[in-house]
Every structure is written in C-alpha cells, then in structure tokens.
Amino acid sequence: MMNDEYNTTELNDSEDAVAEEIDDREAMIDGANAEQEAMIAQEVVEQERAHTEETTEPEAITEAREPSLSPEQEKVIQQEKMGGIESVKKILDKARVAFLTTVSGKQLLSRPMYMQKREFDGTLWFFAKSDSPKVEDIRRDSRVNVLFAEKDYVSLSGRAEIVENDLKKKMYWGKTLEKYFETDYNDPDIVLIKIDALSAQFWEKPGSLDSLFNRVDPISEGEGITVEF
C-alpha cells in the first residue's frame, strides 16, 4: 500500500512538472509573439515615415517685398489722396439724397435715403425705422454702398452699423425728420445707420443726372478716381 501511495505522489509530481513546462513554453511563445508584434509595428511606422518624407515636397519659402518708394513718390501719393478726399467732401457738401445698397439674401437692394447734413469725415449718417428691411439687412451683413449722383458722382463702399443711442440721435435730429417719421428722436423704433466709408470713387463732370446715365459708356470720357480712406 505504501508503494501505491509513493507511485501516486510521484505521478502527481510528474504531472505538475509537465504542466509547469507547458506554462513556461506558452509564456515564452507569448513573449516572442509580443516582441515580434512590436517589431512589426515599428517597421510599419518607419515605412510610413519614409513614405511621407519621399512624397512631401518642401514648402517654397518666399519673401514678399513691397516696392520701395522714394520720399518724393510717397509725398505725391499722399497729396493725391488728400486731394481726392477733399473732392469727395465738396461733392457731398452739395448732396442730400443718396442711394443706399445693402446685401439682402442673395441679391443687392438699393433705396433712396436722406443724408443727415454734416461735414464729411469718413462717416455717413441716416435715420431709419428699426424694423425696416434695410436695417435687417445691415444687422445680417454690414457691407454697404452709398451712391450720390447728381451733376457729380460719388460711390462710397464701407461698413454699416445700427446705432440706438438717444444722445447720438439727438445730434442729427431735426424738424424735418420729426415731420417725416411723425415721432421724436427718443422713439425706440427710430435708429441711426452709421456708415464708415472704406473707399470712394468719384467723377466730377458737367451735366445732369439724366445725361450721365443716358450715355452708352459714362466712363468713356475719363475713368473715375478711387480714394482709399
């Protein structure tokens, strides 16, 4: 009986040794597989990096250089600019009615507007009802154009904003506006449209508005002058 117990113990020890050897081999295989996977992953990364370096062209480095102007040239340009601004001021001093163009959806809309008389300093002012389509257009898109066309012609491009400040409205208010709107300046339904001009194009020519627009090519007698503010 003791021999049977000894044999059983020896058999169990042998089975344990075999199981331990199997575990060791599996661990070695797992380790080898992990190491092999890491090596493969590294090779893939290196191949992708090499492919990127081959296909990517180096960006061309360019240096933008503005043509240098002499002091005399800069002086002439500045004088022309100031002269153009003065010409625009003179034309606007005589103008009262303008055509305000706004971006309305996918189209442009123009309507006549009565400009508030004030020395032009690069800004134009108009009164409007707060619920008018032009105000709604400006709230959505501030880009506008203002056209004055009588004997002389001025087209100003710029940005508009809606001003609701009562003190500012009071500065430009008058009896004519009170009669037209049938209310006072402090009415919340009345707003100011402030337009900051960014550029202006003008023609100073003799003739009426009709003669200007009845020409086949109104610019053929001389290109207008553009002024950047």
C-alpha atoms as a printed R data frame, in Angstrom:
    type eleno elety resid chain resno       x       y       z
1   ATOM     1    CA   MET     A     1   0.000   0.000   0.000
2   ATOM     2    CA   MET     A     2   2.879   2.331   0.731
3   ATOM     3    CA   ASN     A     3   4.175   1.637  -2.775
4   ATOM     4    CA   ASP     A     4   0.826   2.702  -4.208
5   ATOM     5    CA   GLU     A     5   0.942   5.975  -2.296
6   ATOM     6    CA   TYR     A     6   4.528   6.555  -3.418
7   ATOM     7    CA   ASN     A     7   3.623   5.905  -7.021
8   ATOM     8    CA   THR     A     8   0.652   8.264  -6.799
9   ATOM     9    CA   THR     A     9   2.805  11.023  -5.322
10  ATOM    10    CA   GLU     A    10   5.452  10.524  -7.983
11  ATOM    11    CA   LEU     A    11   2.794  10.646 -10.726
12  ATOM    12    CA   ASN     A    12   1.361  13.880  -9.362
13  ATOM    13    CA   ASP     A    13   4.807  15.453  -9.205
14  ATOM    14    CA   SER     A    14   5.444  14.398 -12.798
15  ATOM    15    CA   GLU     A    15   2.141  15.904 -13.969
16  ATOM    16    CA   ASP     A    16   2.928  19.142 -12.142
17  ATOM    17    CA   ALA     A    17   6.333  19.305 -13.787
18  ATOM    18    CA   VAL     A    18   4.820  18.751 -17.236
19  ATOM    19    CA   ALA     A    19   2.175  21.427 -16.619
20  ATOM    20    CA   GLU     A    20   4.840  23.850 -15.405
21  ATOM    21    CA   GLU     A    21   6.941  23.166 -18.505
22  ATOM    22    CA   ILE     A    22   3.904  23.778 -20.738
23  ATOM    23    CA   ASP     A    23   3.203  27.073 -18.961
24  ATOM    24    CA   ASP     A    24   6.821  28.121 -19.391
25  ATOM    25    CA   ARG     A    25   6.709  27.313 -23.105
26  ATOM    26    CA   GLU     A    26   3.434  29.212 -23.564
27  ATOM    27    CA   ALA     A    27   4.907  32.187 -21.723
28  ATOM    28    CA   MET     A    28   7.957  32.060 -23.984
29  ATOM    29    CA   ILE     A    29   5.713  31.884 -27.064
30  ATOM    30    CA   ASP     A    30   3.590  34.802 -25.818
31  ATOM    31    CA   GLY     A    31   6.709  36.820 -25.140
32  ATOM    32    CA   ALA     A    32   8.101  36.018 -28.550
33  ATOM    33    CA   ASN     A    33   4.797  36.932 -30.205
34  ATOM    34    CA   ALA     A    34   4.611  40.244 -28.332
35  ATOM    35    CA   GLU     A    35   8.191  41.063 -29.272
36  ATOM    36    CA   GLN     A    36   7.505  40.118 -32.892
37  ATOM    37    CA   GLU     A    37   4.332  42.257 -32.977
38  ATOM    38    CA   ALA     A    38   6.262  45.217 -31.555
39  ATOM    39    CA   MET     A    39   8.951  44.787 -34.208
40  ATOM    40    CA   ILE     A    40   6.332  44.618 -36.975
41  ATOM    41    CA   ALA     A    41   4.575  47.722 -35.652
42  ATOM    42    CA   GLN     A    42   7.886  49.595 -35.538
43  ATOM    43    CA   GLU     A    43   8.644  48.566 -39.128
44  ATOM    44    CA   VAL     A    44   5.214  49.835 -40.261
45  ATOM    45    CA   VAL     A    45   5.782  53.188 -38.553
46  ATOM    46    CA   GLU     A    46   9.222  53.545 -40.143
47  ATOM    47    CA   GLN     A    47   7.851  52.665 -43.584
48  ATOM    48    CA   GLU     A    48   5.039  55.219 -43.278
49  ATOM    49    CA   ARG     A    49   7.512  57.876 -42.131
50  ATOM    50    CA   ALA     A    50   9.832  57.135 -45.054
51  ATOM    51    CA   HIS     A    51   6.902  57.278 -47.500
52  ATOM    52    CA   THR     A    52   5.782  60.629 -46.089
53  ATOM    53    CA   GLU     A    53   9.272  62.081 -46.390
54  ATOM    54    CA   GLU     A    54   9.518  60.901 -50.003
55  ATOM    55    CA   THR     A    55   6.127  62.270 -51.108
56  ATOM    56    CA   THR     A    56   6.142  65.560 -49.197
57  ATOM    57    CA   GLU     A    57   7.720  68.379 -51.133
58  ATOM    58    CA   PRO     A    58   9.444  71.083 -49.144
59  ATOM    59    CA   GLU     A    59   7.446  74.296 -48.999
60  ATOM    60    CA   ALA     A    60   8.843  77.086 -51.044
61  ATOM    61    CA   ILE     A    61   9.891  79.952 -48.840
62  ATOM    62    CA   THR     A    62   9.104  83.258 -50.447
63  ATOM    63    CA   GLU     A    63   9.626  86.682 -49.051
64  ATOM    64    CA   ALA     A    64   7.076  89.279 -50.061
65  ATOM    65    CA   ARG     A    65   8.777  92.512 -50.802
66  ATOM    66    CA   GLU     A    66   6.908  95.718 -51.359
67  ATOM    67    CA   PRO     A    67   8.405  98.027 -53.933
68  ATOM    68    CA   SER     A    68  10.198 100.802 -52.150
69  ATOM    69    CA   LEU     A    69   9.051 104.342 -52.836
70  ATOM    70    CA   SER     A    70  11.151 107.417 -52.662
71  ATOM    71    CA   PRO     A    71  10.113 110.202 -50.267
72  ATOM    72    CA   GLU     A    72   9.066 112.279 -53.286
73  ATOM    73    CA   GLN     A    73   6.801 109.494 -54.589
74  ATOM    74    CA   GLU     A    74   5.221 108.982 -51.167
75  ATOM    75    CA   LYS     A    75   4.606 112.727 -50.927
76  ATOM    76    CA   VAL     A    76   2.887 112.783 -54.331
77  ATOM    77    CA   ILE     A    77   0.690 109.803 -53.406
78  ATOM    78    CA   GLN     A    78  -0.298 111.424 -50.117
79  ATOM    79    CA   GLN     A    79  -1.128 114.707 -51.869
80  ATOM    80    CA   GLU     A    80  -3.282 112.878 -54.422
81  ATOM    81    CA   LYS     A    81  -5.097 111.048 -51.628
82  ATOM    82    CA   MET     A    82  -5.773 114.260 -49.703
83  ATOM    83    CA   GLY     A    83  -6.904 115.957 -52.902
84  ATOM    84    CA   GLY     A    84  -9.286 113.091 -53.627
85  ATOM    85    CA   ILE     A    85 -10.751 113.236 -50.120
86  ATOM    86    CA   GLU     A    86 -11.289 116.989 -50.464
87  ATOM    87    CA   SER     A    87 -13.060 116.443 -53.791
88  ATOM    88    CA   VAL     A    88 -15.363 113.872 -52.187
89  ATOM    89    CA   LYS     A    89 -16.111 116.315 -49.351
90  ATOM    90    CA   LYS     A    90 -17.039 119.076 -51.804
91  ATOM    91    CA   ILE     A    91 -19.411 116.800 -53.696
92  ATOM    92    CA   LEU     A    92 -21.058 115.535 -50.503
93  ATOM    93    CA   ASP     A    93 -21.465 119.078 -49.182
94  ATOM    94    CA   LYS     A    94 -23.933 119.672 -52.020
95  ATOM    95    CA   ALA     A    95 -25.620 116.261 -51.852
96  ATOM    96    CA   ARG     A    96 -28.611 115.327 -49.720
97  ATOM    97    CA   VAL     A    97 -30.230 112.276 -51.299
98  ATOM    98    CA   ALA     A    98 -28.282 109.050 -51.642
99  ATOM    99    CA   PHE     A    99 -28.981 105.510 -52.774
100 ATOM   100    CA   LEU     A   100 -28.130 103.023 -50.047
101 ATOM   101    CA   THR     A   101 -27.375  99.499 -51.267
102 ATOM   102    CA   THR     A   102 -27.437  96.568 -48.865
103 ATOM   103    CA   VAL     A   103 -26.874  92.837 -49.183
104 ATOM   104    CA   SER     A   104 -30.310  91.238 -48.978
105 ATOM   105    CA   GLY     A   105 -30.072  87.482 -49.080
106 ATOM   106    CA   LYS     A   106 -28.529  86.579 -52.439
107 ATOM   107    CA   GLN     A   107 -29.173  89.939 -54.066
108 ATOM   108    CA   LEU     A   108 -28.409  93.640 -53.683
109 ATOM   109    CA   LEU     A   109 -31.143  96.163 -52.929
110 ATOM   110    CA   SER     A   110 -30.945  99.947 -53.288
111 ATOM   111    CA   ARG     A   111 -33.280 102.598 -51.949
112 ATOM   112    CA   PRO     A   112 -33.153 106.412 -51.744
113 ATOM   113    CA   MET     A   113 -32.121 107.840 -48.379
114 ATOM   114    CA   TYR     A   114 -31.970 111.360 -46.957
115 ATOM   115    CA   MET     A   115 -28.481 112.002 -45.570
116 ATOM   116    CA   GLN     A   116 -28.038 113.973 -42.360
117 ATOM   117    CA   LYS     A   117 -26.137 117.150 -43.189
118 ATOM   118    CA   ARG     A   118 -22.725 117.191 -41.538
119 ATOM   119    CA   GLU     A   119 -19.158 117.797 -42.688
120 ATOM   120    CA   PHE     A   120 -17.904 114.555 -44.158
121 ATOM   121    CA   ASP     A   121 -15.166 112.953 -42.048
122 ATOM   122    CA   GLY     A   122 -15.353 109.452 -43.492
123 ATOM   123    CA   THR     A   123 -18.683 108.655 -41.823
124 ATOM   124    CA   LEU     A   124 -22.255 108.994 -43.125
125 ATOM   125    CA   TRP     A   125 -25.439 109.034 -41.045
126 ATOM   126    CA   PHE     A   126 -29.017 108.098 -41.957
127 ATOM   127    CA   PHE     A   127 -32.209 107.655 -39.931
128 ATOM   128    CA   ALA     A   128 -34.477 104.640 -40.381
129 ATOM   129    CA   LYS     A   129 -37.188 102.588 -38.730
130 ATOM   130    CA   SER     A   130 -35.768  99.763 -36.630
131 ATOM   131    CA   ASP     A   131 -37.985  97.179 -38.332
132 ATOM   132    CA   SER     A   132 -37.244  98.307 -41.891
133 ATOM   133    CA   PRO     A   133 -35.758  95.760 -44.335
134 ATOM   134    CA   LYS     A   134 -32.551  97.790 -44.780
135 ATOM   135    CA   VAL     A   135 -31.887  97.694 -41.034
136 ATOM   136    CA   GLU     A   136 -32.471  93.949 -41.001
137 ATOM   137    CA   ASP     A   137 -30.083  93.592 -43.958
138 ATOM   138    CA   ILE     A   138 -27.353  95.549 -42.160
139 ATOM   139    CA   ARG     A   139 -27.735  93.515 -38.981
140 ATOM   140    CA   ARG     A   140 -27.085  90.384 -41.056
141 ATOM   141    CA   ASP     A   141 -24.384  91.799 -43.350
142 ATOM   142    CA   SER     A   142 -22.692  95.135 -42.691
143 ATOM   143    CA   ARG     A   143 -21.328  95.616 -46.229
144 ATOM   144    CA   VAL     A   144 -22.974  98.574 -47.957
145 ATOM   145    CA   ASN     A   145 -22.575 101.021 -50.812
146 ATOM   146    CA   VAL     A   146 -23.810 104.607 -50.901
147 ATOM   147    CA   LEU     A   147 -24.259 106.362 -54.238
148 ATOM   148    CA   PHE     A   148 -24.638 110.099 -54.811
149 ATOM   149    CA   ALA     A   149 -25.363 111.016 -58.424
150 ATOM   150    CA   GLU     A   150 -26.414 114.494 -59.458
151 ATOM   151    CA   LYS     A   151 -24.096 116.710 -61.513
152 ATOM   152    CA   ASP     A   152 -21.185 114.954 -59.867
153 ATOM   153    CA   TYR     A   153 -20.987 111.312 -58.904
154 ATOM   154    CA   VAL     A   154 -19.670 109.635 -55.751
155 ATOM   155    CA   SER     A   155 -19.857 105.959 -54.864
156 ATOM   156    CA   LEU     A   156 -18.744 105.015 -51.347
157 ATOM   157    CA   SER     A   157 -18.179 101.481 -50.116
158 ATOM   158    CA   GLY     A   158 -17.954 100.663 -46.442
159 ATOM   159    CA   ARG     A   159 -19.399  99.014 -43.367
160 ATOM   160    CA   ALA     A   160 -22.615  99.966 -41.614
161 ATOM   161    CA   GLU     A   161 -23.838  99.574 -38.064
162 ATOM   162    CA   ILE     A   162 -27.078 100.327 -36.273
163 ATOM   163    CA   VAL     A   163 -26.886 102.992 -33.544
164 ATOM   164    CA   GLU     A   164 -29.698 103.260 -30.986
165 ATOM   165    CA   ASN     A   165 -28.114 105.800 -28.628
166 ATOM   166    CA   ASP     A   166 -30.563 108.670 -27.918
167 ATOM   167    CA   LEU     A   167 -27.809 111.264 -27.450
168 ATOM   168    CA   LYS     A   168 -26.359 110.425 -30.840
169 ATOM   169    CA   LYS     A   169 -29.811 110.520 -32.428
170 ATOM   170    CA   LYS     A   170 -30.477 113.917 -30.864
171 ATOM   171    CA   MET     A   171 -27.328 115.313 -32.528
172 ATOM   172    CA   TYR     A   172 -28.740 114.675 -36.010
173 ATOM   173    CA   TRP     A   173 -32.462 115.119 -35.344
174 ATOM   174    CA   GLY     A   174 -34.491 117.987 -36.756
175 ATOM   175    CA   LYS     A   175 -37.995 119.257 -37.516
176 ATOM   176    CA   THR     A   176 -37.982 117.728 -40.991
177 ATOM   177    CA   LEU     A   177 -37.290 114.279 -39.565
178 ATOM   178    CA   GLU     A   178 -39.905 114.738 -36.856
179 ATOM   179    CA   LYS     A   179 -42.458 115.567 -39.523
180 ATOM   180    CA   TYR     A   180 -41.401 112.687 -41.760
181 ATOM   181    CA   PHE     A   181 -41.354 109.987 -39.058
182 ATOM   182    CA   GLU     A   182 -44.235 111.566 -37.074
183 ATOM   183    CA   THR     A   183 -42.376 110.940 -33.819
184 ATOM   184    CA   ASP     A   184 -39.426 112.180 -31.762
185 ATOM   185    CA   TYR     A   185 -35.769 111.106 -31.754
186 ATOM   186    CA   ASN     A   186 -36.116 109.147 -28.490
187 ATOM   187    CA   ASP     A   187 -38.641 106.782 -30.053
188 ATOM   188    CA   PRO     A   188 -37.098 103.272 -29.731
189 ATOM   189    CA   ASP     A   189 -38.420 102.470 -33.198
190 ATOM   190    CA   ILE     A   190 -36.088 105.104 -34.681
191 ATOM   191    CA   VAL     A   191 -32.436 104.175 -35.224
192 ATOM   192    CA   LEU     A   192 -29.375 105.667 -36.859
193 ATOM   193    CA   ILE     A   193 -27.458 103.947 -39.620
194 ATOM   194    CA   LYS     A   194 -23.772 104.765 -39.274
195 ATOM   195    CA   ILE     A   195 -21.623 104.063 -42.330
196 ATOM   196    CA   ASP     A   196 -17.843 104.112 -42.148
197 ATOM   197    CA   ALA     A   197 -16.541 104.632 -45.673
198 ATOM   198    CA   LEU     A   198 -13.578 102.477 -46.656
199 ATOM   199    CA   SER     A   199 -13.192 103.764 -50.210
200 ATOM   200    CA   ALA     A   200 -14.828 106.204 -52.602
201 ATOM   201    CA   GLN     A   201 -14.930 106.527 -56.362
202 ATOM   202    CA   PHE     A   202 -15.974 109.818 -57.898
203 ATOM   203    CA   TRP     A   203 -16.385 111.709 -61.156
204 ATOM   204    CA   GLU     A   204 -16.599 115.461 -61.439
205 ATOM   205    CA   LYS     A   205 -18.254 116.208 -64.777
206 ATOM   206    CA   PRO     A   206 -20.653 118.794 -66.112
207 ATOM   207    CA   GLY     A   207 -24.132 117.592 -66.994
208 ATOM   208    CA   SER     A   208 -27.264 116.377 -65.316
209 ATOM   209    CA   LEU     A   209 -28.084 113.022 -63.771
210 ATOM   210    CA   ASP     A   210 -30.027 112.079 -66.902
211 ATOM   211    CA   SER     A   211 -27.129 112.856 -69.216
212 ATOM   212    CA   LEU     A   212 -24.775 110.835 -67.039
213 ATOM   213    CA   PHE     A   213 -26.883 107.691 -67.190
214 ATOM   214    CA   ASN     A   214 -28.069 108.118 -70.775
215 ATOM   215    CA   ARG     A   215 -24.543 107.788 -72.109
216 ATOM   216    CA   VAL     A   216 -23.715 104.418 -73.622
217 ATOM   217    CA   ASP     A   217 -20.453 104.400 -71.682
218 ATOM   218    CA   PRO     A   218 -20.383 107.023 -68.933
219 ATOM   219    CA   ILE     A   219 -16.782 106.185 -68.089
220 ATOM   220    CA   SER     A   220 -15.516 106.566 -71.645
221 ATOM   221    CA   GLU     A   221 -14.789 110.257 -71.127
222 ATOM   222    CA   GLY     A   222 -12.402 109.511 -68.284
223 ATOM   223    CA   GLU     A   223 -12.035 106.951 -65.530
224 ATOM   224    CA   GLY     A   224 -13.270 107.851 -62.092
225 ATOM   225    CA   ILE     A   225 -10.821 108.408 -59.268
226 ATOM   226    CA   THR     A   226 -10.713 105.918 -56.396
227 ATOM   227    CA   VAL     A   227  -9.810 107.067 -52.889
228 ATOM   228    CA   GLU     A   228  -8.981 104.693 -50.029
229 ATOM   229    CA   PHE     A   229  -9.784 106.039 -46.563
